[in-house]
Amino acid sequence: MQTQTIPSPEECQKAVRAWIESFPVQPLAYLHSFGCQLNAADAEQIAGVLTSLGYGRTEDPAKASLILYNTCAVRENAEDRVFGTLGSIKHLKEQNPALIICVTGCMTAQPQVAETLRRSYRHVDIVLGSAAASRLPSMLYAHMHGQRHAQDITVYEDIPEGLPTQRTSSFKAAVPVMYGCNNFCTYCIVPYVRGRERSRQPEQIIEEVRSLIEGGCKEIMLLGQNVNSYGRDLGGGMDFPALLRQIDRIPGEYWIRFMSSHPKDATPALMDALLTGEHLARTLHLPVQSGSNDVLSRMNRRYTVEKYLSQVQYIRERDPQFSLTTDLIVGFPDESEADFEATLRLVEEVRYDNMYAFIYSKRTGTKAAAMPDSTSAAEKSERMQRLLSLQRRISTENNARFLGKTVRVLCDGESRKRPGNLTGRTSENLVTEFPGDPSRIGHFAQVQITQTSGGMLSGHLL
């Protein structure tokens, strides 16, 4: 942080609120978040803090008194988008010098990015790292008192509780259970920008989930960079499977999902909790990243293909229809054709219901960025198409198991392509479409499946 002396957070919040209340018209804030679900959860807290300070909200940057971008650092092209966006709003600052422009998140937690913003984007007033919600009042206070470029990119170890949260949905919610990561996969920047693993106290998590359920929430996503290592830093004997079982005891009509789940820490206890939990969704997202042991070693994933397949076997022996999804990286530095074919064989053996596949993107600051890579972009693109084609076939074949069956669906919106239809997701997280009245959105429904395809299920309400 620069040399501006900052009072306590409570004093800053009080001063900023009084300053905002002195405006003749309520100032409006424009908030845009890039990236993952953890970023989206952070944005809900940022929105809550802005509202508690007295800001209104707008979806038009031109009408805003404060513009805040909550950024992502996973891929460099995401950073390029942010820099481009910042350039495109420079004229707004020229038209309104009182406009406050703030950039926060994982991208700005990198010192070289913060320095670029300070040096080349002088119309940016506030730069905050990945602890934006709790430190935002302090930075606004610094700006109020004349600090031209207020900055705090510290990766804090504390976990502020009780921050106001402005939810974007009345029936779906994300609840972070931990922050940071200790794994240091060679392609990933996250440990450097979000710090080491810190678990929230189980009592805080359970109370937040209970409050959401009592308020009518039907689906709760537990979030962490690696939820499977939850609790190791607490020393109280509460691990992630135990936390799931505690939450599962809360009465109500709801589903619990979670991500992300690192295979090296996916234990039989986790699988057993999923198989027996009343409210736990019947799906597990288990990112494998590659089907080659050589590539996994260079990724520093710390498991083998054989270990991964043993985990799949454990859960499929107990429930052959249990839904599995994954993440895959195509074209990791020097991935050979044999490496890629091993990935195809793994996908064929596991038979995922869905996958999220990405062509490797070099990330400055990670070990993989310095690795030699002789595979051409054209080869990587061709491999990606082969992988997606395989997954489309498997998804189509897998979805046929639901034909003629009745499934429980949480209705989450209206179909964009077919007026009069609703969409929702099953416990297995499969998109399902069916005719229905919008009044059903936010509620569970029983749907008989009459048609399946690679991408979704279709049916009618019972």
C-alpha angles and dihedrals in degrees: 000000000000124000097278109121109234123200123220118302090252092053091047092051092049093048094047092047091052090048092051092046089056091065113106089226126031108263117234128224126211113205125186124176127199128196139010135012091263087058090050090052090049089051091055089056092046089051090050092051092048091051092048089053091054104261121140121213133248134179091208116080090201090065096047130108088193127032116193127184117194104203141206128219103188094104130025092226087062088058091048089055091053093049089049091050092050090052091051094057097047089100090060090060090048090052093045114026090183090064112115116217116194129183119193142162141060095327093057092046086077110091094217091054092047089051091050090052092049094047104036106022101051092162088070108098104184131033118188131174128221094305093068103136097057096040099041096092090053092052092047088051090053090049091049089055096053105270100149097201110022111193138178117162097158115141099227123207096207123091111218111216128198097036113156112257127202106204119212093208133042094210105031126057140172120220118189111218097182143002134219133021137249099191104087097201103195094240097048131090096187100100089054096051103033099034130221125331116290120176124209117234110269092232091059092049095046092048092049092049092046091051091050093049092048087050091057102266112156103186128035124187115204109211138203138129086251111004090179090073093052115139100018091114094047099066093208101111095253110130128173098270089051090049090051091052091049092051091045089062092064107108118239146078107287148110128235120211130171144191153225107028119183113213094220089066100036101117132188086251089062092049092047091052090052093048096049104031117113095211102027113110115245096243139084125201104209111173110214097173094193141015093218121091090207092055092044089054092051089047089053091231093148098217134082131230088250092055091048093050090050088058091050090049092051094058097036093052088059096040116012091190096051110134120243128183131178150183122242132188116209120202101017108179110299094356104169128215087253090054091051094047087054087057091052090051091051092050090049091050098045095039099206120207089222141351140198108221126186135182107238113266119199111242117201110228096035128101093239091061089070096047118110114251123192097170113107124231089243091056091049092050092049091050091050091055091050091050094048091047091053092048092049090055093047093046090052092050093045094049091056088075088074096053110124093005129116116239134186112242133187105219108224107168152330122293112259093206103039117044112218093032128106128209130213143148133255125226085267087058093246116151111245128189127197141152112269148131118273089237087079093064109117094026136094119252138183111238127186110216114230101163137026136192138171092272106035153354125250131199148121135274120261 
